[in-house]
Amino acid sequence: MSMRYYRLIFFYLSIFVMLIGGIQLLPLLVLPFYPEEISYASCFVIPGITAIFFGYLLRYFFKDSEIVKLEKNYDSFLVVLIWISAILISTVPWILKGDYNFTQAVFEMTSGYSTTGLSVVDVDHTPHIFLMFRSITLFVGGVGLVLIITSAFSDRYGINLYHAEGHSDRLMPNLVACSRLILSIYSLYILFGTLAYILSGMKVFDAINTSIAALSTGGFGVIGESIYGYHSLSVEVITIVLMLLGQTNFMIHLYLFRRKFGKIWRHCETKFLLSLVLIFLPLMCYDLLSKGYAASLGESFRISIFQFVSCVTTTGFSSVKDLALLPAGFQTIMILMMLVGGNQESTGGGIKQYRVIVVLKGIYYSIKEAIMNPRMVTTHYIYRTGKKEVLEKDEISSTTTYVFFYILLFFLGSLIFTMGGYSLQDSMLEFSSALSTVGLSVGITGYSASKIILWTAIVGMFLGRLEIMVVFKAILRGSADIRKREY
């Protein structure tokens, strides 16, 4: 039985590998605008054509595979293979460029596809074709590899993978229509974001890449000083809007276009985000003023709101020159917001606000049940995407388990960073940035970072994007089948 599943897995993988090869060729579209970079074309043509050819061969060998429903975590196994394939294939252009070793290339592409934004690249001296390639990986990874590629296929190719990649809501009954709708909405946002940036005085190339990075909550910049380098209030405001759109639940976007504002307001994550703003934003402003970092209330608010939104949306753009100079209390709130993360079913990372809400409700209900009449039976509810749903104890339990593993990974990664000689505060900020796919950095994960630091961050970014349990299920599935063959 398992061999039938693995044959089907490789058949599916062949399709994805061919399309990943096609992704390698997309950066060539910038060459008409930057013809002096034609010498770098081979860096993308070689892996692109090779991947397409290899994918075609793989598909030929497994073309007789029976199309059945993947069960028992085989879908998770395939999703992990797809993501690893995308990352490894996309490392080739960086290696062929000659300035990066394998570890650095894997780090950069894991950061891209996971929409993290941490980087080992000196963007001020990097060709436009490579900067565009990074932005393409942000878009593909933000919306989801499976979702993007599924938009070209039928439900039978994608529904299990769609759920395994971390999506649960379907905007429309048909998955292909759902995928295309999401792509259309995000493409429209990128277009308007690009136009807004251009009107604010940004160069066209910068505007396109920054719009993609903000909406995908990726944070790859095209200038070394991130958003701070533009010294523009209008650019910061546009970026805040795009970051908030990127971290918003896919279903809420649909309600927004249909003007169902009541359902948007009733959605639990909408109210929770507003609560976070009301609680933590004043504290951030106060900390900047009290420590003398900001000279006025207006300046402290401008710095605080941008960093708050960048952290909670897990985008990673910065409007200050050096994060390491921010007060310790301010940085602590940043770490907390990065861990909380964005909405479920969005390009945002982190634990996700919905899970935090479920855990907090679980704690509240546990305390309430401990003091109430034991004979009294109550039903718990939660408003999700504007609908009142029953909150089952099983969901509270599984969500609490996920959050526990997430926090455990956060402390383990931070520990490894501290063993590398970095302070606890810097280590926690840097690794929470990696695990929550944020991209804010105090300089630990750079070009000269050790391989141990980079690989720790790579694992964190990968687990954070695929939401831990998908990877665990894939490992358990593969291990179980290996043990079976041994007997």
Secondary structure by P-SEA (a helix, b strand, c coil): caaaaaaaaaaaaaaaaaaaaaaaacccccccccccccccccccaaaaaaaaaaaaaaaaaaccccccccccaaaaaaaaaaaaaaaaaaaaaaaaaccccaaaaaaaaaaaaacccccccccccccaaaaaaaaaaaaaaaacaaaaaaccccccccaaaaaaacccccccccaaaaaaaaaaaaaaaaaaaaaaaaaacccaaaaaaaaaaaaaccccccccccccccccaaaaaaaaaaaaaaaccaaaaaaaaacaaaaaaacaaaaaaaaaaaccaaaaaaaaaaacccccaaaaaaaaaaaaaaaaaccccccccccccccaaaaaaaaaaaaaccccccccccccaaaaaaaaaaaaaaaaaaaccccbbbbbbbbcccbbbbbcaaaaaaaaaaaaaaaaaaaaaaaaaaaacccaaaaaaaaaaaaaccccccccccccccaaaaaaaaaaaaaaaaaaaaaaaaaaaaaaaaaaaac
